[in-house]
Structures are given as C-alpha cells and as structure tokens.
C-alpha cells in the first residue's frame, strides 16, 4: 500500500501564537511517533492525547463507517508510511502509562482529552498529565453522556492544588457560556464547531471575528457580574442545580 503525502505542519500560519498537536495513538505506535516528531520540529508546544476513542462509536455518526469505502491515505492526512489500514487504527490498549510515553517521545507537556470523572482525573494527573480537557466528544461517541458542564466541577476539584490545569469543550457558543465554564473550574475553554462555521462562511477573517466577539461577550458578562479580573470569576457567580462535588 502506498504512502500518502503528509500535511506539512510548517504550513501553519506564522502568527506567533502557540499551538498544540492533537494525536490519536495508532496501533502501530511508530506512526504516531513520526507525526509527533514533525509537529515538534514545526513548533508544537504541547501534545493533546485523545483518550476517549479507543473504540469508535457509531451512534449519531452516519459517516462512521466511511473507512469501509476509502483508503487510509484519505483518512489520516498527517500520517505517513501507513503499511495497512489496521496499523493506523486507534490503539485499543491505552492506559495512563501512555501519558509518560508521549512525554518521553516529545519532551512536551501532555494534555489528556476526554476526561469526565474525578477518579480518572486524579489518575491521569498522577501519571504526568499537565492538563485535562473535560470533553464528551460532542456526544458523538456515546449517546447520553454527562454534559461537560456537569462533569467539570468534579474534575476540577479532583486535581485542585496539583498544578494540573483543567480545560473544557462542548456547547460553548456565547461569552456567558465561557464565564460559566471558568466559574466551574476551567482554566480555559476550547471552541470547535463555531470555528468551523466561521471558517466556512468567511475564511480566516471569520474566525478572527468569532473569537473577538466571544472575547467581547465574556468581558461584558464579567462587567455585568462585577468580576474585575478572571481570578474573580468563581462558583458563587452562578445559580446552579448541579449535583454536589464529591
């Protein structure tokens, strides 16, 4: 089977802004190592380990079986030298030990994406994770998963005082949503689908406008709630019926 042509990380816009590389550990780990080496050489500042897809869920994903009809070169744009589709499939044997392995391969901090429980958060932090991303994969992996806003307080509480940062994604569409996420314990938020929509409609200028508007909405929400700085955005700003932490 022929190798595909890799997308060059060096083609990323030279904005000077830090960027991270997200990885899915392949069954053949040498494929993952090759991607990580190129990303690090191009300036990646951290590795994001996608930990919630060792098995690909098909619920709500009509295209989940598209791999049956296309070659691996069409699915793994940043992976080169794929000997067979099975080699590039997601490894199903991930354990917390892979966190240290990724750190050893790259010398970069490792962020674990897909954390929804406090006990998992503590285990990942103990295994060397520098950050945890509370995410339910947009609900596309398993129907009925806990909303990230509900999971976030438990995860944040579990690693409080350890130096492990906590982030969150999922359903963040307004500045008030970001304010709530910060109040529930997030250090930062990730925005996915709105960026894709903005990019589709108006290119990179649309993305810049989206981020500016979200930032403006967050600043306005802070002013209206009396928070003069981000460190004043705390849980008591919210009325919540969330279950208690612990």
C-alpha positions, 0 to 999 in steps of 0.5 A: 500500500502506498504512502500518502503525502503528509500535511506539512505542519510548517504550513501553519500560519506564522502568527506567533501564537502557540499551538498544540498537536492533537494525536490519536495513538495508532496501533502501530505506535511508530506512526504516531511517533513520526507525526509527533516528531514533525509537529515538534520540529514545526513548533508544537508546544504541547501534545493533546492525547485523545483518550476517549476513542479507543473504540469508535462509536457509531451512534449519531455518526452516519459517516462512521463507517466511511473507512469501509469505502476509502483508503487510509491515505484519505483518512489520516492526512498527517500520517505517513508510511501507513503499511495497512489500514489496521496499523493506523487504527486507534490503539485499543490498549491505552492506559495512563502509562501512555501519558509518560510515553508521549512525554518521553517521545516529545519532551512536551507537556501532555494534555489528556482529552476526554476526561469526565470523572474525578477518579480518572482525573486524579489518575491521569494527573498522577501519571504526568498529565499537565492538563485535562480537557473535560470533553464528551466528544460532542456526544458523538461517541456515546449517546447520553453522556454527562454534559461537560458542564456537569462533569467539570466541577468534579474534575476540577476539584479532583486535581485542585492544588496539583498544578494540573490545569483543567480545560473544557469543550462542548456547547460553548457558543456565547461569552456567558457560556465561557464565564460559566465554564471558568466559574466551574473550574476551567482554566480555559475553554476550547471552541470547535464547531463555531470555528468551523462555521466561521471558517466556512462562511468567511475564511480566516477573517471569520474566525478572527471575528468569532473569537473577538466577539466571544472575547467581547461577550465574556468581558461584558458578562464579567462587567455585568457580574462585577468580576474585575479580573478572571481570578474573580470569576468563581462558583458563587457567580452562578445559580446552579442545580448541579449535583454536589462535588464529591 
